[in-house]
Amino acid sequence: TMDSLQAGYFVGLFKPKVAIPMHYDTFPAIKANPEDFERAVKKYSPSTRVVILNPGESYEF
């Protein structure tokens, strides 16, 4: 399990066009704010677009 900063760093290693945070707030042990992930991604991979989905939403690319 990674925190938001670690996940953002990981995204920075690969620099994808899009990153979508998953598995946050699904149970108490992994309570997280997806906006923290978005900030970390912008730090490590400024060109990556972060898409934050609500439960049940989908994204096509």
Gaussian input, Z-matrix of N, CA and C with variables (Angstrom, degrees):
# hf/3-21g

backbone

0 1
 N
 C     1     B1
 C     2     B2     1     A1
 N     3     B3     2     A2     1     D1
 C     4     B4     3     A3     2     D2
 C     5     B5     4     A4     3     D3
 N     6     B6     5     A5     4     D4
 C     7     B7     6     A6     5     D5
 C     8     B8     7     A7     6     D6
 N     9     B9     8     A8     7     D7
 C    10    B10     9     A9     8     D8
 C    11    B11    10    A10     9     D9
 N    12    B12    11    A11    10    D10
 C    13    B13    12    A12    11    D11
 C    14    B14    13    A13    12    D12
 N    15    B15    14    A14    13    D13
 C    16    B16    15    A15    14    D14
 C    17    B17    16    A16    15    D15
 N    18    B18    17    A17    16    D16
 C    19    B19    18    A18    17    D17
 C    20    B20    19    A19    18    D18
 N    21    B21    20    A20    19    D19
 C    22    B22    21    A21    20    D20
 C    23    B23    22    A22    21    D21
 N    24    B24    23    A23    22    D22
 C    25    B25    24    A24    23    D23
 C    26    B26    25    A25    24    D24
 N    27    B27    26    A26    25    D25
 C    28    B28    27    A27    26    D26
 C    29    B29    28    A28    27    D27
 N    30    B30    29    A29    28    D28
 C    31    B31    30    A30    29    D29
 C    32    B32    31    A31    30    D30
 N    33    B33    32    A32    31    D31
 C    34    B34    33    A33    32    D32
 C    35    B35    34    A34    33    D33
 N    36    B36    35    A35    34    D34
 C    37    B37    36    A36    35    D35
 C    38    B38    37    A37    36    D36
 N    39    B39    38    A38    37    D37
 C    40    B40    39    A39    38    D38
 C    41    B41    40    A40    39    D39
 N    42    B42    41    A41    40    D40
 C    43    B43    42    A42    41    D41
 C    44    B44    43    A43    42    D42
 N    45    B45    44    A44    43    D43
 C    46    B46    45    A45    44    D44
 C    47    B47    46    A46    45    D45
 N    48    B48    47    A47    46    D46
 C    49    B49    48    A48    47    D47
 C    50    B50    49    A49    48    D48
 N    51    B51    50    A50    49    D49
 C    52    B52    51    A51    50    D50
 C    53    B53    52    A52    51    D51
 N    54    B54    53    A53    52    D52
 C    55    B55    54    A54    53    D53
 C    56    B56    55    A55    54    D54
 N    57    B57    56    A56    55    D55
 C    58    B58    57    A57    56    D56
 C    59    B59    58    A58    57    D57
 N    60    B60    59    A59    58    D58
 C    61    B61    60    A60    59    D59
 C    62    B62    61    A61    60    D60
 N    63    B63    62    A62    61    D61
 C    64    B64    63    A63    62    D62
 C    65    B65    64    A64    63    D63
 N    66    B66    65    A65    64    D64
 C    67    B67    66    A66    65    D65
 C    68    B68    67    A67    66    D66
 N    69    B69    68    A68    67    D67
 C    70    B70    69    A69    68    D68
 C    71    B71    70    A70    69    D69
 N    72    B72    71    A71    70    D70
 C    73    B73    72    A72    71    D71
 C    74    B74    73    A73    72    D72
 N    75    B75    74    A74    73    D73
 C    76    B76    75    A75    74    D74
 C    77    B77    76    A76    75    D75
 N    78    B78    77    A77    76    D76
 C    79    B79    78    A78    77    D77
 C    80    B80    79    A79    78    D78
 N    81    B81    80    A80    79    D79
 C    82    B82    81    A81    80    D80
 C    83    B83    82    A82    81    D81
 N    84    B84    83    A83    82    D82
 C    85    B85    84    A84    83    D83
 C    86    B86    85    A85    84    D84
 N    87    B87    86    A86    85    D85
 C    88    B88    87    A87    86    D86
 C    89    B89    88    A88    87    D87
 N    90    B90    89    A89    88    D88
 C    91    B91    90    A90    89    D89
 C    92    B92    91    A91    90    D90
 N    93    B93    92    A92    91    D91
 C    94    B94    93    A93    92    D92
 C    95    B95    94    A94    93    D93
 N    96    B96    95    A95    94    D94
 C    97    B97    96    A96    95    D95
 C    98    B98    97    A97    96    D96
 N    99    B99    98    A98    97    D97
 C   100   B100    99    A99    98    D98
 C   101   B101   100   A100    99    D99
 N   102   B102   101   A101   100   D100
 C   103   B103   102   A102   101   D101
 C   104   B104   103   A103   102   D102
 N   105   B105   104   A104   103   D103
 C   106   B106   105   A105   104   D104
 C   107   B107   106   A106   105   D105
 N   108   B108   107   A107   106   D106
 C   109   B109   108   A108   107   D107
 C   110   B110   109   A109   108   D108
 N   111   B111   110   A110   109   D109
 C   112   B112   111   A111   110   D110
 C   113   B113   112   A112   111   D111
 N   114   B114   113   A113   112   D112
 C   115   B115   114   A114   113   D113
 C   116   B116   115   A115   114   D114
 N   117   B117   116   A116   115   D115
 C   118   B118   117   A117   116   D116
 C   119   B119   118   A118   117   D117
 N   120   B120   119   A119   118   D118
 C   121   B121   120   A120   119   D119
 C   122   B122   121   A121   120   D120
 N   123   B123   122   A122   121   D121
 C   124   B124   123   A123   122   D122
 C   125   B125   124   A124   123   D123
 N   126   B126   125   A125   124   D124
 C   127   B127   126   A126   125   D125
 C   128   B128   127   A127   126   D126
 N   129   B129   128   A128   127   D127
 C   130   B130   129   A129   128   D128
 C   131   B131   130   A130   129   D129
 N   132   B132   131   A131   130   D130
 C   133   B133   132   A132   131   D131
 C   134   B134   133   A133   132   D132
 N   135   B135   134   A134   133   D133
 C   136   B136   135   A135   134   D134
 C   137   B137   136   A136   135   D135
 N   138   B138   137   A137   136   D136
 C   139   B139   138   A138   137   D137
 C   140   B140   139   A139   138   D138
 N   141   B141   140   A140   139   D139
 C   142   B142   141   A141   140   D140
 C   143   B143   142   A142   141   D141
 N   144   B144   143   A143   142   D142
 C   145   B145   144   A144   143   D143
 C   146   B146   145   A145   144   D144
 N   147   B147   146   A146   145   D145
 C   148   B148   147   A147   146   D146
 C   149   B149   148   A148   147   D147
 N   150   B150   149   A149   148   D148
 C   151   B151   150   A150   149   D149
 C   152   B152   151   A151   150   D150
 N   153   B153   152   A152   151   D151
 C   154   B154   153   A153   152   D152
 C   155   B155   154   A154   153   D153
 N   156   B156   155   A155   154   D154
 C   157   B157   156   A156   155   D155
 C   158   B158   157   A157   156   D156
 N   159   B159   158   A158   157   D157
 C   160   B160   159   A159   158   D158
 C   161   B161   160   A160   159   D159
 N   162   B162   161   A161   160   D160
 C   163   B163   162   A162   161   D161
 C   164   B164   163   A163   162   D162
 N   165   B165   164   A164   163   D163
 C   166   B166   165   A165   164   D164
 C   167   B167   166   A166   165   D165
 N   168   B168   167   A167   166   D166
 C   169   B169   168   A168   167   D167
 C   170   B170   169   A169   168   D168
 N   171   B171   170   A170   169   D169
 C   172   B172   171   A171   170   D170
 C   173   B173   172   A172   171   D171
 N   174   B174   173   A173   172   D172
 C   175   B175   174   A174   173   D173
 C   176   B176   175   A175   174   D174
 N   177   B177   176   A176   175   D175
 C   178   B178   177   A177   176   D176
 C   179   B179   178   A178   177   D177
 N   180   B180   179   A179   178   D178
 C   181   B181   180   A180   179   D179
 C   182   B182   181   A181   180   D180

   B1=1.4481
   B2=1.5172
   B3=1.3100
   B4=1.4645
   B5=1.5152
   B6=1.3319
   B7=1.4618
   B8=1.5296
   B9=1.3067
   B10=1.4698
   B11=1.5198
   B12=1.3246
   B13=1.4608
   B14=1.5288
   B15=1.3230
   B16=1.4649
   B17=1.5262
   B18=1.3140
   B19=1.4654
   B20=1.5283
   B21=1.3319
   B22=1.4624
   B23=1.5174
   B24=1.3328
   B25=1.4673
   B26=1.5320
   B27=1.3239
   B28=1.4610
   B29=1.5248
   B30=1.3233
   B31=1.4675
   B32=1.5283
   B33=1.3385
   B34=1.4536
   B35=1.5175
   B36=1.3214
   B37=1.4682
   B38=1.5254
   B39=1.3257
   B40=1.4615
   B41=1.5233
   B42=1.3280
   B43=1.4587
   B44=1.5406
   B45=1.3221
   B46=1.4665
   B47=1.5257
   B48=1.3131
   B49=1.4642
   B50=1.5227
   B51=1.3440
   B52=1.4679
   B53=1.5283
   B54=1.3234
   B55=1.4691
   B56=1.5253
   B57=1.3190
   B58=1.4624
   B59=1.5224
   B60=1.3359
   B61=1.4689
   B62=1.5283
   B63=1.3264
   B64=1.4673
   B65=1.5182
   B66=1.2929
   B67=1.4693
   B68=1.5192
   B69=1.3120
   B70=1.4587
   B71=1.5207
   B72=1.3038
   B73=1.4708
   B74=1.5284
   B75=1.3276
   B76=1.4631
   B77=1.5252
   B78=1.3337
   B79=1.4552
   B80=1.5246
   B81=1.3333
   B82=1.4731
   B83=1.5296
   B84=1.3085
   B85=1.4685
   B86=1.5248
   B87=1.3188
   B88=1.4714
   B89=1.5247
   B90=1.3056
   B91=1.4652
   B92=1.5299
   B93=1.3073
   B94=1.4620
   B95=1.5230
   B96=1.3170
   B97=1.4554
   B98=1.5288
   B99=1.3285
   B100=1.4614
   B101=1.5284
   B102=1.3244
   B103=1.4655
   B104=1.5320
   B105=1.3310
   B106=1.4679
   B107=1.5235
   B108=1.3279
   B109=1.4583
   B110=1.5250
   B111=1.3172
   B112=1.4659
   B113=1.5300
   B114=1.3251
   B115=1.4725
   B116=1.5291
   B117=1.3171
   B118=1.4668
   B119=1.5247
   B120=1.3202
   B121=1.4659
   B122=1.5222
   B123=1.3194
   B124=1.4665
   B125=1.5261
   B126=1.3213
   B127=1.4695
   B128=1.5320
   B129=1.3223
   B130=1.4630
   B131=1.5236
   B132=1.3149
   B133=1.4622
   B134=1.5288
   B135=1.3376
   B136=1.4674
   B137=1.5284
   B138=1.3146
   B139=1.4672
   B140=1.5346
   B141=1.3213
   B142=1.4638
   B143=1.5220
   B144=1.3031
   B145=1.4659
   B146=1.5259
   B147=1.3095
   B148=1.4626
   B149=1.5257
   B150=1.3119
   B151=1.4601
   B152=1.5287
   B153=1.3210
   B154=1.4611
   B155=1.5243
   B156=1.3139
   B157=1.4608
   B158=1.5231
   B159=1.3072
   B160=1.4579
   B161=1.5243
   B162=1.3310
   B163=1.4679
   B164=1.5322
   B165=1.3257
   B166=1.4564
   B167=1.5144
   B168=1.3314
   B169=1.4679
   B170=1.5219
   B171=1.3124
   B172=1.4611
   B173=1.5211
   B174=1.3159
   B175=1.4591
   B176=1.5215
   B177=1.3134
   B178=1.4585
   B179=1.5159
   B180=1.3244
   B181=1.4660
   B182=1.5013
   A1=109.39
   A2=116.88
   A3=122.77
   A4=109.81
   A5=115.50
   A6=118.27
   A7=107.85
   A8=116.77
   A9=120.96
   A10=112.71
   A11=117.64
   A12=120.93
   A13=110.85
   A14=116.86
   A15=120.25
   A16=111.01
   A17=116.73
   A18=120.25
   A19=110.84
   A20=116.95
   A21=120.46
   A22=111.84
   A23=116.37
   A24=121.23
   A25=109.92
   A26=116.58
   A27=121.81
   A28=110.96
   A29=116.95
   A30=121.13
   A31=109.29
   A32=116.65
   A33=120.78
   A34=113.84
   A35=117.96
   A36=120.87
   A37=111.70
   A38=116.34
   A39=121.14
   A40=114.18
   A41=116.83
   A42=123.36
   A43=113.26
   A44=117.38
   A45=119.32
   A46=111.15
   A47=116.81
   A48=120.32
   A49=110.86
   A50=116.97
   A51=122.57
   A52=109.19
   A53=116.06
   A54=121.92
   A55=108.08
   A56=116.01
   A57=121.72
   A58=108.34
   A59=117.59
   A60=118.81
   A61=110.67
   A62=115.59
   A63=121.88
   A64=109.66
   A65=115.73
   A66=123.69
   A67=113.78
   A68=118.94
   A69=120.44
   A70=107.79
   A71=115.92
   A72=122.78
   A73=113.81
   A74=117.60
   A75=119.11
   A76=111.78
   A77=117.01
   A78=122.05
   A79=107.75
   A80=118.51
   A81=121.55
   A82=115.80
   A83=118.36
   A84=120.26
   A85=112.93
   A86=117.67
   A87=119.46
   A88=111.67
   A89=116.27
   A90=121.25
   A91=107.80
   A92=117.29
   A93=121.15
   A94=109.82
   A95=114.70
   A96=122.18
   A97=107.68
   A98=119.93
   A99=120.49
   A100=113.29
   A101=117.39
   A102=119.33
   A103=111.19
   A104=118.00
   A105=120.80
   A106=109.84
   A107=116.80
   A108=121.53
   A109=110.25
   A110=116.28
   A111=120.89
   A112=110.80
   A113=117.22
   A114=120.72
   A115=111.14
   A116=117.03
   A117=120.50
   A118=111.03
   A119=117.00
   A120=120.02
   A121=109.86
   A122=117.54
   A123=120.22
   A124=111.14
   A125=116.79
   A126=120.85
   A127=111.12
   A128=117.22
   A129=121.72
   A130=114.72
   A131=117.55
   A132=121.27
   A133=109.17
   A134=117.02
   A135=120.99
   A136=115.00
   A137=117.74
   A138=119.20
   A139=112.89
   A140=117.62
   A141=120.81
   A142=110.46
   A143=116.32
   A144=122.10
   A145=108.53
   A146=116.82
   A147=121.78
   A148=108.59
   A149=115.96
   A150=122.45
   A151=107.08
   A152=116.45
   A153=121.57
   A154=108.06
   A155=115.46
   A156=121.40
   A157=110.58
   A158=115.83
   A159=121.42
   A160=108.32
   A161=117.90
   A162=119.64
   A163=111.15
   A164=115.51
   A165=121.31
   A166=114.90
   A167=117.96
   A168=120.84
   A169=110.14
   A170=115.38
   A171=120.88
   A172=109.01
   A173=115.02
   A174=121.48
   A175=107.47
   A176=117.08
   A177=121.68
   A178=109.32
   A179=115.07
   A180=119.88
   A181=110.27
   D1=137.71
   D2=179.06
   D3=-114.80
   D4=150.86
   D5=169.85
   D6=-86.32
   D7=179.11
   D8=-175.24
   D9=-62.05
   D10=-40.73
   D11=-179.75
   D12=-66.39
   D13=-43.54
   D14=178.00
   D15=-63.30
   D16=-41.11
   D17=179.09
   D18=-65.05
   D19=-39.82
   D20=176.61
   D21=-63.02
   D22=-40.37
   D23=176.92
   D24=-62.05
   D25=-44.23
   D26=179.02
   D27=-59.22
   D28=-43.54
   D29=176.55
   D30=-59.00
   D31=-40.42
   D32=-179.94
   D33=-62.31
   D34=-25.06
   D35=177.97
   D36=-68.74
   D37=-31.23
   D38=-175.35
   D39=-107.76
   D40=-22.90
   D41=177.83
   D42=50.72
   D43=56.79
   D44=177.57
   D45=-71.23
   D46=165.19
   D47=176.60
   D48=-70.25
   D49=-36.43
   D50=-176.68
   D51=-134.34
   D52=140.20
   D53=173.18
   D54=-129.63
   D55=133.84
   D56=-178.57
   D57=-123.07
   D58=114.65
   D59=178.79
   D60=-68.52
   D61=140.62
   D62=-179.14
   D63=-134.90
   D64=160.97
   D65=172.44
   D66=63.08
   D67=24.03
   D68=173.52
   D69=-94.38
   D70=144.63
   D71=179.39
   D72=58.15
   D73=25.59
   D74=177.57
   D75=-85.73
   D76=-22.43
   D77=169.71
   D78=-158.73
   D79=162.03
   D80=-169.07
   D81=-53.73
   D82=-33.98
   D83=-176.38
   D84=-67.06
   D85=-19.88
   D86=-179.67
   D87=-122.47
   D88=42.05
   D89=176.04
   D90=-67.74
   D91=126.48
   D92=-177.99
   D93=-154.61
   D94=159.74
   D95=177.95
   D96=-104.39
   D97=118.23
   D98=-178.07
   D99=-63.11
   D100=-22.93
   D101=176.97
   D102=-67.84
   D103=-28.60
   D104=174.27
   D105=-64.46
   D106=-40.58
   D107=175.75
   D108=-62.07
   D109=-43.88
   D110=179.99
   D111=-59.11
   D112=-44.00
   D113=178.20
   D114=-63.28
   D115=-41.12
   D116=179.67
   D117=-65.66
   D118=-40.03
   D119=177.97
   D120=-62.78
   D121=-42.98
   D122=179.76
   D123=-62.64
   D124=-30.29
   D125=177.85
   D126=-70.63
   D127=-44.71
   D128=-173.11
   D129=-96.21
   D130=-19.77
   D131=-178.41
   D132=-150.75
   D133=72.97
   D134=-173.25
   D135=-56.06
   D136=-25.77
   D137=-177.78
   D138=-84.58
   D139=-7.94
   D140=179.98
   D141=-80.14
   D142=131.40
   D143=176.85
   D144=-89.65
   D145=129.10
   D146=177.52
   D147=-98.64
   D148=128.55
   D149=177.76
   D150=-114.90
   D151=116.34
   D152=179.33
   D153=-101.27
   D154=118.77
   D155=-178.29
   D156=-102.94
   D157=147.79
   D158=170.97
   D159=-84.47
   D160=156.74
   D161=178.44
   D162=-52.50
   D163=131.22
   D164=179.73
   D165=91.17
   D166=-13.76
   D167=178.77
   D168=-79.16
   D169=157.60
   D170=175.46
   D171=-128.50
   D172=165.86
   D173=-179.89
   D174=-141.92
   D175=130.65
   D176=177.27
   D177=-113.87
   D178=138.17
   D179=176.55
   D180=-143.76

